[in-house]
Amino acid sequence: MVREFARKHGSALRSLAMLGGALATTAAVAIGAVLAVFFAATVVVIAVMASVLLALAGLALRAKRARARRDDGVIEARNLGGHHWVAYGWNEPAGR
């Protein structure tokens, strides 16, 4: 009679194992969700940093082009080392 009951209803440890499996599954799903949110936030931060970098590079190129077009009579000088300088543009007319 006891064997028939055990065959029909299973062992007492089976329900304990099912409960443990359910708890482990719930914990795995929760950890997976937290990690997914963390990595999604990381991707967003990287995307924002990349867009800021591209915007600053664009502004730098735009400023470089605007500076190259501007002629306000200022000459350019380069240091060759020590007290040696070479100046450009001092003998050209301002209007060019």
SVG drawing of the C-alpha trace seen along z (x, -y; Angstrom):
<svg xmlns="http://www.w3.org/2000/svg" viewBox="-2 -96 70 98">
<polyline fill="none" stroke="black" stroke-width="0.4" points="0.0,0.0 2.8,-2.4 4.6,-1.6 1.4,-2.3 1.0,-5.7 4.7,-6.5 4.3,-5.5 1.2,-7.7 2.3,-10.7 6.1,-10.6 8.6,-11.1 8.5,-13.9 11.8,-15.2 10.3,-15.8 8.2,-18.7 11.3,-20.1 13.3,-19.8 10.6,-21.6 10.5,-24.4 14.3,-24.7 14.2,-24.7 11.5,-27.4 13.6,-29.6 16.7,-29.1 14.9,-30.0 13.4,-33.1 16.9,-34.2 18.4,-33.6 15.7,-35.6 16.2,-38.5 19.9,-38.5 19.6,-38.3 17.2,-41.3 19.5,-43.4 22.5,-42.5 20.5,-43.4 19.6,-46.8 23.2,-47.4 24.6,-46.6 21.9,-48.5 22.8,-51.6 26.4,-51.0 25.6,-51.0 23.7,-54.2 26.5,-55.9 29.0,-54.9 26.6,-56.2 26.3,-59.5 30.0,-59.8 30.6,-59.0 28.0,-61.6 29.7,-64.2 33.1,-63.3 31.7,-63.6 30.1,-66.9 33.3,-68.4 35.3,-67.1 32.8,-68.8 33.0,-72.0 36.8,-71.9 36.9,-71.3 34.4,-74.2 36.5,-76.5 39.6,-75.5 38.0,-76.3 36.6,-79.6 40.0,-80.6 41.7,-79.7 39.3,-82.0 39.7,-84.9 42.4,-87.5 42.7,-90.1 46.2,-91.2 47.8,-89.1 51.0,-87.5 52.0,-83.9 55.3,-83.1 56.8,-79.7 59.5,-78.9 62.4,-77.0 64.1,-76.4 65.7,-78.6 65.4,-82.3 64.9,-81.6 61.6,-82.6 60.3,-82.7 57.4,-85.0 55.0,-84.5 52.7,-87.1 54.5,-90.2 55.5,-91.3 52.1,-90.6 49.4,-93.2 46.5,-92.9 43.8,-92.6 45.4,-89.8"/>
</svg>
